Each structure stands twice: as C-alpha cells, then as structure tokens.
C-alpha cells in the first residue's frame, strides 16, 4: 500500500497509473479515497487517477496531539501534488476536498489544470451551523461517531436518496463506512468547522472551474454554489436535481457525465457546449 510522508503525516493514496493527464481526488469529511470509486472506474481508461486520504482520516495518520486545521490539510495537498510530480493536474474536491481545492487554486494556480468542486463553499460556517457541528464534534470526541451517525446521514444525504426504499442496502453500507472512521477523527472535524472563509480569494482563481451542487444539499446549499460561480471568473455551474450533499454517491452517473463533459470542453477549444443537465455559464 503506497504512503507518502508529508510533514509528520503518512498519507495513504491509490494511483491507477497510466499516461493520461492526472486527476487528483480530495475527499469529504468523514470519508476517504474510496469515496470516488465510481468516478475513478469511469475515468481511469483515459486519465491517471490519484485519490488520497487526508491526514487523520481513512488510512492516513497524523502526529498525535496536534490539531488538524484546514490550512495544514491544504498544505498537505500542495506538498502531495509536488512530491508526486502531478502538476498541472485536474483536481476534484467534494465538500472538505473542495475547501482544499479552492485554496490550492487561489494560491498555487501553477499546480492545477482544472478544478472541479462538488457540494462545497468558500465561506466559514454560520453561527447556527457551527453550534450544531460543535455538538457533533464533541460527541465524536468523547463517545465516537455511533451516537451521531444517523444525524450525520440525515444531513449528508438528500431526502430523495434517504426515502428511496430501493436504496436501503446502500444507505446501510454508507452508514457502516462512516462508523469505520478512526476514533480521533474528531480532530479533522474540529479543523473543518473552524476554518476561515476564503471568499475574498475567489477573484484570484484563474483555473477553469466546474461547480456541481445538489439541489437538496443542506450542508453547502445551492446558494453557496451560486456565490462561488459569481466570484470565479469563467466558472460553470451545474445543479443536480433530487440530489443532496453527497452528490457523487447519490447520483454517480450524473456526476460522471458532468465531469466528462467539462473535461472534454477543457481539452477541446471549440467543442460541443450543450449539456443534458441545467448549466449556467458565467459571463
């Protein structure tokens, strides 16, 4: 199993190899590199796909006793791309992974070929959401995730997915995956919920950017995606119907198709620009 030593942490990653342009996948909070299994399976015949676990999550380790703030996780991503010689790469980030991608794009544009943001935002948490997340984090710290896993499921996934009887087995498997988090994952949770906003940095992003958001997302709402779209010049915005925060798990085919079309457009200066999904293009 490949690990990369980054500033005291051991980052686990999986690399499909191959001669294609590299795509780096950065997962959301409480998940790991397996989050993108359906996207990697879809793309790996044409791209080199590299997914890694953030420090303190999945199989990646972090020095004990040290906080895992978002700045550290962002700096890990920069060091990871540089150490593996992946620049310029395509970068896919969902939620927490999107927080990382925004910072890389704003501060190290030379590392990226394109940026794909799934259900994420540039702002810090609101006072209301911060209060809720502090309770969840404190509970995870002292008791683990089991007492709060059902509440996490209720906000991570959209109502359409949660109420579909045909997807009960999927929900149980995803719940089980959440419970497999290491006991000290609360450190990563604390770092995410206390992050500083970077809205003022969005104007610096010149990387071609795709923004995807589920219209049932209650964690990073469509309004937050629209703010990203307004401030990132030339960005494309796609709203996914009947999808919640975990868009690539709830509707992997829709997400795969949107990513494929975006990558095709970036590779083809004058190409097909019709979307099967509702897309808003910036002026």
C-alpha positions in Angstrom: 0.0 0.0 0.0 1.6 3.3 -1.0 2.1 6.0 1.6 3.7 9.4 1.2 5.4 11.1 4.2 4.2 14.7 4.4 5.4 16.9 7.3 5.0 14.2 10.0 1.9 12.6 8.5 1.7 9.4 6.4 -0.7 10.0 3.6 -2.3 6.9 2.0 -3.1 7.1 -1.7 -4.1 5.0 -4.6 -2.8 5.6 -8.1 -4.2 4.0 -11.3 -1.1 5.0 -13.2 -1.1 5.3 -17.0 -0.1 8.0 -19.4 -3.2 10.1 -19.2 -3.4 13.6 -17.6 -3.5 13.2 -13.8 -6.7 13.8 -11.8 -6.3 14.2 -8.0 -9.3 13.4 -5.9 -9.7 15.0 -2.5 -12.5 13.5 -0.3 -15.0 15.0 2.0 -15.0 15.0 5.8 -15.5 11.5 7.4 -14.9 9.7 4.1 -11.7 8.5 2.4 -10.2 7.9 -1.0 -12.8 5.2 -1.7 -15.4 7.9 -1.9 -14.5 8.4 -5.6 -14.6 4.7 -6.6 -17.3 5.2 -9.2 -15.7 8.3 -10.7 -12.3 6.6 -10.9 -13.7 3.5 -12.5 -15.3 5.7 -15.1 -12.3 7.9 -15.9 -9.3 5.7 -15.4 -9.1 4.4 -19.0 -8.3 8.0 -20.2 -6.8 9.7 -17.1 -4.3 8.8 -14.4 -6.5 8.9 -11.3 -4.9 9.5 -7.8 -7.0 9.6 -4.7 -5.6 10.1 -1.2 -6.8 10.2 2.4 -6.4 13.4 4.3 -4.3 13.2 7.5 -6.2 11.7 10.4 -8.8 10.1 8.1 -9.0 6.8 6.2 -5.6 5.1 6.4 -3.6 8.3 6.7 -2.0 9.0 10.0 -1.3 12.3 11.8 1.0 13.2 14.6 -0.8 12.6 17.9 -1.9 15.6 20.0 -1.6 18.1 17.1 -4.6 19.9 15.7 -5.6 19.1 12.1 -6.6 22.5 10.8 -7.7 23.2 7.3 -4.5 25.1 6.5 -2.5 22.1 7.3 -4.7 19.9 5.1 -4.4 22.4 2.2 -0.6 22.5 2.6 -0.6 18.7 2.6 -2.4 18.8 -0.8 0.2 21.2 -2.3 3.1 19.0 -1.0 1.4 15.8 -2.2 1.0 17.2 -5.8 4.5 18.4 -5.8 6.1 15.3 -4.4 4.4 13.0 -7.0 5.2 15.4 -9.8 1.5 15.7 -10.8 1.3 19.4 -11.8 -0.5 20.6 -13.6 -3.3 18.3 -12.6 -7.1 18.2 -12.7 -8.4 18.5 -9.1 -11.7 17.1 -7.8 -12.8 18.0 -4.3 -16.1 17.3 -2.6 -17.1 19.4 0.5 -13.9 19.4 2.6 -12.0 18.4 -0.5 -13.5 21.4 -2.2 -12.3 23.7 0.6 -8.8 22.3 -0.2 -9.2 22.8 -3.9 -10.3 26.4 -3.6 -7.2 27.2 -1.6 -4.8 25.4 -4.0 -6.4 27.2 -7.0 -6.2 30.6 -5.4 -2.7 30.3 -4.0 -0.9 27.9 -6.3 -2.6 28.1 -9.8 0.5 26.6 -11.4 -0.3 23.3 -9.8 -3.8 22.9 -11.5 -5.0 22.3 -15.0 -8.7 22.5 -13.9 -10.8 22.5 -10.7 -14.0 20.5 -10.1 -15.9 21.5 -7.0 -18.7 19.2 -5.7 -21.0 20.5 -3.0 -18.6 22.9 -1.3 -18.3 26.6 -0.4 -15.8 29.3 0.2 -17.3 30.7 3.4 -16.8 29.8 7.1 -19.6 28.1 9.0 -22.6 30.2 10.1 -23.1 30.6 13.9 -26.1 28.3 13.8 -24.3 25.5 11.9 -21.2 26.0 13.9 -23.1 25.4 17.1 -24.6 22.1 15.7 -21.3 20.9 14.4 -19.5 21.7 17.7 -22.0 19.3 19.5 -21.4 16.6 16.9 -17.6 17.0 17.2 -17.7 16.9 21.0 -19.8 13.8 20.9 -17.4 12.2 18.4 -14.5 13.1 20.7 -15.9 11.5 23.8 -18.2 8.8 22.5 -17.2 8.1 18.9 -19.4 8.6 15.9 -22.0 5.9 16.7 -24.3 8.2 18.8 -24.4 10.8 16.0 -24.1 8.7 12.8 -27.8 8.8 12.0 -27.9 12.6 12.3 -24.9 12.8 10.0 -26.6 10.6 7.5 -29.7 12.8 7.6 -27.7 16.0 6.7 -25.2 14.4 4.3 -27.8 12.8 2.0 -30.7 14.3 0.2 -34.3 13.4 1.1 -34.8 11.6 -2.2 -32.0 9.2 -1.5 -32.9 8.8 2.1 -36.6 7.9 1.4 -36.0 5.6 -1.6 -36.8 2.0 -0.4 -34.8 0.5 -3.3 -31.6 2.1 -1.9 -31.9 0.8 1.7 -28.9 -1.5 1.4 -26.8 1.4 0.0 -27.7 3.5 3.0 -26.7 0.8 5.4 -23.4 0.3 3.7 -22.6 4.0 3.8 -23.6 4.2 7.4 -21.2 1.3 8.1 -18.4 3.2 6.3 -18.9 6.3 8.4 -18.6 4.1 11.6 -15.2 2.8 10.4 -13.6 6.2 10.9 -10.8 6.3 13.4 -11.8 7.3 17.0 -9.7 10.6 16.8 -11.4 11.7 13.6 -12.9 14.5 15.7 -9.6 16.4 15.2 -10.3 16.6 11.5 -13.9 17.6 12.2 -12.7 20.4 14.5 -10.4 21.7 11.8 -13.1 21.8 9.2 -15.8 23.5 11.2 -13.5 26.2 12.5 -12.0 27.0 9.1 -11.5 30.6 7.9 -13.5 31.6 4.8 -11.7 32.4 1.6 -14.4 34.3 -0.3 -12.1 37.2 -0.8 -9.6 35.0 -2.6 -12.0 33.7 -5.2 -11.2 36.5 -7.7 -7.7 35.2 -7.8 -8.8 31.9 -9.3 -8.0 31.7 -13.0 -8.2 27.9 -13.2 -11.0 26.6 -15.4 -13.6 25.6 -12.8 -16.7 23.4 -12.7 -19.1 23.7 -9.8 -21.6 21.0 -9.0 -24.3 21.1 -6.3 -27.3 19.0 -5.4 -30.5 20.9 -5.1 -31.3 19.1 -1.9 -27.9 19.9 -0.3 -28.4 21.3 3.2 -24.8 21.3 4.2 -23.5 23.5 1.4 -26.6 24.9 -0.1 -27.1 25.8 -3.8 -26.9 29.5 -2.8 -23.3 28.9 -1.7 -22.5 27.3 -5.0 -24.0 30.3 -6.8 -21.7 32.6 -4.8 -18.7 30.5 -6.0 -20.0 30.8 -9.6 -20.4 34.6 -9.4 -16.9 35.1 -8.0 -14.9 32.6 -10.0 -14.4 34.1 -13.4 -15.5 31.8 -16.3 -16.8 29.0 -14.0 -19.6 26.6 -14.9 -22.4 25.8 -12.5 -24.4 22.6 -12.7 -27.3 22.0 -10.3 -28.2 18.3 -9.9 -31.9 17.6 -9.3 -33.1 15.5 -6.4 -29.5 15.2 -5.0 -28.1 16.0 -1.6 -24.6 16.8 -0.3 -23.0 13.5 -1.3 -23.8 14.0 -4.9 -21.2 11.6 -6.3 -22.6 8.8 -4.1 -26.3 9.6 -4.7 -26.2 10.1 -8.4 -22.7 8.9 -9.7 -23.8 8.7 -13.3 -24.9 12.3 -13.4 -21.7 13.4 -11.7 -19.6 11.3 -14.0 -21.3 12.7 -17.1 -20.9 16.3 -15.9 -17.2 15.7 -15.2 -16.7 14.1 -18.5 -18.3 16.9 -20.4 -16.3 19.5 -18.5 -13.0 17.7 -19.2 -13.9 17.4 -22.9 -14.7 21.1 -23.1 -11.4 22.0 -21.5 -9.5 19.7 -23.9 -11.3 21.0 -26.9 -11.1 24.8 -27.5 -14.2 24.8 -29.8 -16.4 21.9 -28.9 -19.9 20.8 -28.1 -21.3 23.0 -25.4 -24.7 21.6 -24.9 -25.4 20.0 -21.5 -28.1 17.4 -20.7 -28.1 19.0 -17.2 -29.0 22.5 -16.4 -25.8 24.5 -16.7 -25.2 28.2 -16.0 -22.2 29.8 -17.7 -20.5 32.9 -16.4 -20.3 36.0 -18.4 
